[in-house]
Amino acid sequence: MAKKVFRFDRVEFETKISDSLKALRISAKASDFIPAFIHRSVLNEYDFPESNERLEFLGDAVLELVATEFLYAKYPEKTEGEMTDIRSALVRGKNLAKASERLGFGDLVLLSRGETLAGWDKNPYILANTFEAFLWALYLASGFVAARDFVAEHVLSQVEEILEAELHVDPKSRLQELAQARFGNPPEYELVLESGADHEKIYEIAVKVGGKIVGKGVGTSKKKAQAVAAENALSKESEWNSEFPLT
């Protein structure tokens, strides 16, 4: 008898993945995609051999290659630096998390009881990693062309929106320009929380403008968390900027 976990048992788990693959028009075995949805937190509660962390690492490489190939062909007039910035915006965690959410991956990822109750299936960091792990599983099951087409439909299709909103501009640089112009001082980044083992640290950073916290971000390095915090602050600029008196 399958060992029961908080969300669903093994048979139900594979059925849900199979249904998702059918909805995505992917002709592959559901069993090939199971590892993509195994979060490391559940390994102590279920007899899966490993989590999706290694797949996420490899999926990231496929994603970078596909995005690079796409931008090189689509924008022959852009410099290396411009393409690098656009690629970073396309493949950053926030964008991947949105794609993962649209695909319903949050309903599939298998978490520990505690993290399920805490709502980690909606955590952008976990959603982004799940997307990359799924991509590698797709690459292994169906080949590079299938992986490339999947990325084109669910990630690269956002490129015009990113360019129009200037989301490819480094968020820390944009926030610094805004803070300097308004207050004459750069933003301040503070470490709020550091968790996880030494080899898999997670950092939460808060960013302050004018002495007030205007954004927070989480990442696997302080640099990444700062960038996410800056992006979070910029997304809410109209909310907090109006609170400050003009100087």
Secondary structure, 3 states (H helix, E strand, C coil): CCCCCCCCCHHHHHHHHHHHHHHCCCCCCHHHCHHHHECHHHCCCCCCCCCCHHHHHHHHHHHHHHHHHHHHHHCCCCCHHHHHHHHHHHHCHHHHHHHHHHCCHHHCCECCHHHHHCCHHHCHHHHHHHHHHHHHHHHHHHCHHHHHHHHHHHCHHHHHHHHHCCCCCCHHHHHHHHHHHHHCCCCEEEEEEEECCHHHCEEEEEEEECCEEEEEEEECCHHHHHHHHHHHHHHCHHHHHCCCCCC
